[in-house]
Amino acid sequence: MNKVKITVLKTTFDKELADIYGVDGLSTCPFHKAGQVFYADYAKPDGLCDEAWKAIYQYVFALSHGARDGLFYYGDWIKEKGVAICSCNDGLRPVIFKLEATDEQSTAEAN
């Protein structure tokens, strides 16, 4: 199992929807900023939002276990092998992540 590099590409904010559904003062995600980098295998890295992890972990798991040699979804999504572009599940202020397979071996020990 290898580590997966998780990079925050950008934080977004849907003002139109936030004006209708969001609480007063809502803005972009307070947890993540563009450029942050995390490394993961099967476990959520420290500092990564729990909800973001729920949304991206299946791609991290796939990439850490060898999905690096093919394209996700039959090649009709991402053009680069070993990469996935995902977002968290916050509909008003989603954070966009780039997941990349690496050659760095995980130090996690199997139970």
Secondary structure, 3 states (H helix, E strand, C coil): CEEEEEEEEEECCCHHHHHHHCCCCCCCCCCCCCCCEEEECCCCCCCCCHHHHHHHHHHHHHHHCCHHHCCHHHHCCCCCCCEEEEECCCCCCCEEEEEEEEEEECCCCCC
